[in-house]
Amino acid sequence: MRSLLLCAVALAALSCVAASE
């Protein structure tokens, strides 16, 4: 499922942003 992969990528990006703050 592509949506699952996109969800994982989105979560990873959010984690990076959260860690940066």
N, CA, C and O atoms as a DFTB+ gen file, in Angstrom:
84 C
 N C O
     1  1       0.841      -1.222       0.000
     2  2       0.000       0.000       0.000
     3  2       0.869       1.262       0.000
     4  3       1.724       1.444       0.867
     5  1       0.635       2.116      -0.976
     6  2       1.412       3.352      -1.079
     7  2       1.080       4.282       0.082
     8  3       1.959       4.963       0.609
     9  1      -0.183       4.307       0.476
    10  2      -0.600       5.229       1.550
    11  2       0.170       4.947       2.840
    12  3       0.517       5.867       3.581
    13  1       0.432       3.673       3.097
    14  2       1.160       3.316       4.324
    15  2       2.580       3.864       4.260
    16  3       3.112       4.357       5.254
    17  1       3.190       3.772       3.071
    18  2       4.554       4.292       2.899
    19  2       4.562       5.797       3.069
    20  3       5.450       6.350       3.718
    21  1       3.564       6.468       2.480
    22  2       3.475       7.925       2.598
    23  2       3.292       8.321       4.051
    24  3       3.857       9.315       4.507
    25  1       2.505       7.544       4.776
    26  2       2.276       7.833       6.196
    27  2       3.590       7.734       6.964
    28  3       3.881       8.578       7.812
    29  1       4.375       6.714       6.673
    30  2       5.661       6.535       7.352
    31  2       6.602       7.699       7.037
    32  3       7.304       8.195       7.919
    33  1       6.609       8.130       5.775
    34  2       7.466       9.242       5.366
    35  2       7.024      10.527       6.072
    36  3       7.859      11.301       6.540
    37  1       5.712      10.747       6.146
    38  2       5.184      11.943       6.796
    39  2       5.557      11.948       8.275
    40  3       5.942      12.985       8.816
    41  1       5.445      10.801       8.927
    42  2       5.787      10.705      10.346
    43  2       7.270      10.971      10.561
    44  3       7.655      11.622      11.531
    45  1       8.095      10.467       9.658
    46  2       9.539      10.678       9.771
    47  2       9.850      12.165       9.640
    48  3      10.677      12.699      10.378
    49  1       9.185      12.831       8.696
    50  2       9.410      14.264       8.494
    51  2       8.975      15.040       9.728
    52  3       9.671      15.955      10.167
    53  1       7.830      14.678      10.288
    54  2       7.334      15.363      11.490
    55  2       8.309      15.164      12.643
    56  3       8.540      16.080      13.432
    57  1       8.878      13.970      12.738
    58  2       9.831      13.679      13.808
    59  2      11.047      14.586      13.675
    60  3      11.558      15.107      14.666
    61  1      11.506      14.768      12.440
    62  2      12.675      15.630      12.196
    63  2      12.364      17.064      12.608
    64  3      13.179      17.721      13.257
    65  1      11.190      17.545      12.229
    66  2      10.791      18.915      12.557
    67  2      10.658      19.074      14.070
    68  3      11.103      20.073      14.635
    69  1      10.050      18.093      14.717
    70  2       9.862      18.156      16.165
    71  2      11.215      18.144      16.875
    72  3      11.404      18.837      17.875
    73  1      12.157      17.351      16.354
    74  2      13.472      17.254      16.978
    75  2      14.255      18.562      16.785
    76  3      15.073      18.940      17.624
    77  1      13.991      19.234      15.675
    78  2      14.714      20.478      15.395
    79  2      14.308      21.586      16.363
    80  3      15.129      22.408      16.768
    81  1      13.021      21.590      16.725
    82  2      12.545      22.661      17.607
    83  2      13.126      22.545      18.999
    84  3      12.827      23.368      19.864
